[in-house]
Structures are given as structure tokens and as C-alpha cells.
Amino acid sequence: MDQTSAFRDTTAADSTAPLKSKVEAAAMSAHQVTDNIADKATVQVDRLSGTAHRAVNSAADAATFAAEWVSTVPDQAKEVQMRLTESAGAAVRAKPLQAVAGALVVGYLLGRLARL
């Protein structure tokens, strides 16, 4: 009986050898395909990551520019206010009677509007 079982083991091992090599070849092929897909995905992720970084940098630059511009607005408003004040003062000094008469007319009109 030992000889028969030994014979069967040998034939069983011989018959599974081609199957094993086919399975190993399929596994290797699947592994190569997976590696290829992973490489392509990595390239795409790197490309998209670079695009996202550029977009974030562009937005940060725009925000910085806007912040710098907004910080100059109060200074510009003060400058305009000073020019208007100086201009009004110069006009009153140049023609004081007309300035007082104009102020009286404007005051009268505002009073009339307030009563309505």
C-alpha cells in the first residue's frame, strides 16, 4: 500500500505543478498591472497636487494684494478730508460774507425740510 500511495502523491504533485505555475503567472501579471495602475495614479495625484498648490498660492497672493490695498484706504480718506477742509477754509477766507449767506440759506432749507 505504501507504494500505491507514494505513486499517487507523485502523480498528484506532477499534475498540480502546471496549475501552480499558471496561478503564479496570473498572480505576477496581476501584480504588474496593479503596479502600472499605481504608477499612473501617482503621476495624476502629483499633477493635481501641483495644480492645487498653484491655485492656493495664487489665492494667497490675491488676498495679500487686497489686504495691502485696503490698508491704504484710510490714509487716502484722511488725505481727501484734509484737502476738502483746506479748500473750504480757503473759500471762507476768500469770501466770508458769501460763505455766511450760503450757510444761512442751507440752514433755512434744512429746517424747512425737517418740518415736513
C-alpha positions in Angstrom: 0.0 0.0 0.0 2.8 2.3 0.6 3.9 2.1 -2.9 0.5 3.0 -4.3 0.1 6.0 -2.0 3.7 7.1 -2.9 2.7 6.7 -6.6 -0.4 8.7 -6.1 1.4 11.5 -4.3 3.9 11.8 -7.1 1.3 12.0 -9.8 -0.8 14.4 -7.7 2.3 16.6 -7.3 3.1 16.4 -11.0 -0.5 17.3 -12.0 -0.7 20.4 -9.8 2.7 21.7 -11.0 1.3 23.3 -14.2 -1.6 24.7 -12.3 0.7 26.2 -9.7 2.8 27.8 -12.5 -0.4 29.2 -14.1 -1.6 30.6 -10.8 1.8 32.1 -10.2 1.9 33.6 -13.7 -1.6 35.1 -13.2 -0.6 36.5 -9.8 2.6 38.0 -11.3 0.6 39.5 -14.2 -2.0 41.0 -11.7 0.8 42.4 -9.6 2.4 44.1 -12.7 -1.0 45.5 -13.7 -1.6 46.8 -10.2 1.9 48.4 -10.1 1.2 50.0 -13.5 -2.1 51.4 -12.3 -0.5 52.7 -9.1 2.3 54.4 -11.0 -0.2 56.2 -13.3 -2.3 57.2 -10.3 0.7 58.6 -8.5 1.6 60.7 -11.6 -2.0 62.1 -11.7 -2.1 62.8 -8.0 1.2 64.6 -8.2 -0.1 66.7 -11.2 -3.3 67.6 -9.4 -1.4 68.3 -6.2 0.8 70.8 -8.1 -2.3 72.4 -9.7 -3.9 72.8 -6.2 -0.7 74.3 -4.8 -0.5 76.8 -7.6 -4.2 77.7 -7.1 -3.7 78.2 -3.3 -0.6 80.3 -3.9 -2.5 82.5 -6.4 -5.3 83.0 -4.0 -2.9 83.9 -1.2 -1.2 86.4 -3.5 -4.5 88.0 -4.4 -5.5 88.2 -0.7 -2.2 89.8 0.2 -2.6 92.4 -2.6 -6.2 93.1 -1.5 -5.1 93.5 2.2 -2.4 95.9 1.2 -4.8 97.9 -0.9 -7.4 98.0 1.8 -4.8 99.2 4.3 -4.1 102.3 2.2 -7.8 103.3 2.0 -8.0 105.0 5.5 -4.9 107.1 4.6 -6.4 108.1 1.3 -9.7 109.0 3.0 -7.8 111.2 5.5 -5.9 112.9 2.7 -9.2 113.7 0.8 -10.7 115.0 4.1 -7.8 117.3 4.6 -7.9 118.6 1.1 -11.7 119.3 1.3 -11.2 121.0 4.7 -8.4 123.2 3.4 -10.4 124.0 0.3 -13.5 125.0 2.3 -11.3 127.1 4.7 -9.7 128.9 1.8 -13.1 129.6 0.2 -14.4 131.0 3.5 -11.3 133.2 4.0 -11.6 134.4 0.4 -15.3 135.4 0.6 -16.5 135.4 4.2 -19.9 137.2 3.5 -20.9 134.8 0.8 -19.9 131.8 2.9 -22.1 133.0 5.8 -25.0 133.8 3.5 -24.7 130.3 1.9 -24.6 128.7 5.4 -27.8 130.6 6.4 -29.6 129.5 3.2 -28.6 125.9 3.7 -29.7 126.0 7.3 -33.0 127.5 6.4 -33.7 124.9 3.8 -32.7 122.0 6.1 -35.0 123.5 8.8 -37.9 123.6 6.3 -37.2 120.0 5.2 -37.2 118.9 8.9 -40.7 120.3 9.5 -42.2 118.2 6.6 
